[in-house]
Amino acid sequence: MALFKDPNVLGPFLVAAVIILLDDIWEKRLFPGPIWLHISLIIMNLLGIIGTFSRGGWVNLLVCLVVYLALNINKIQIKNLNIKKITIYALLVVMIVSMIWSFVIGEEYKQFLYARINLQSYDKDRFAIQRQGVTLAFTNTLGYGPGQFEYNVLRQTGEIFSAHNLYIRLAMENGVIGFIVFIGGIILIFYRLLLDYKQGRTYLAMTPACFIAILSGILVNSLVIDTLHWRHFWFFIGLSMANSVVGVKEEIEDKSINRLESSYALQRYMEWYSRRQRQ
């Protein structure tokens, strides 16, 4: 759990760190040191994600990696890859992981890991509560108010359960309008990030592909947990919006400068200024 509410929050929080470090390998804006520093930090965070035994965190990581690598596949120049070195490194990693799994990890942890992969007994309760949440959302399309999911489920079932699903909680608490507004806002953010990605724009410390990957992983993870309460979810939403706004401002300023530079008056002034400097 570390300093978080539970392992299901800690694991996905570390996923964002892995993607940021992976993104920084190309430009080295955050850590200008050698590449082994990035790799070491990535491995440390990966161990943390594995150690939380969070199924949602594992899926979150997989989605983030697939999306990020898909968006950056053009950066990988296959012709320049050293296949021999890559094969050696891959075999070395496999050997190290195998040795750790065989001689370091105890049998009780292995059994616990196998058990975590399968469906848990409480998963059935979660699915039942989610169906109840969907029913309540259609019963009152205006919503029951923020934070009212547990209270209304308690009235219906006699037990306190969380939604464990961002979208069901949104629809039930904030109504259809609130749900549409939130999802519409997320779609607009993704649209702007994709535009910046296609234009090859890079933000101050991260790339649009990095934001797209992190937000994609969180949105998939939102199917099994109430990410509405995740502070880092809102943090990356805010960063995405801020970078998009700054990008628009810079684009407007660039266009204004280009218009000024093309004006006749400015050209005449520059000619006069150049003659004066030579004198």
Order of alpha helices (4+ residues) and beta strands (2+ residues): alpha-alpha-alpha-alpha-alpha-alpha-alpha-alpha-alpha-alpha-alpha
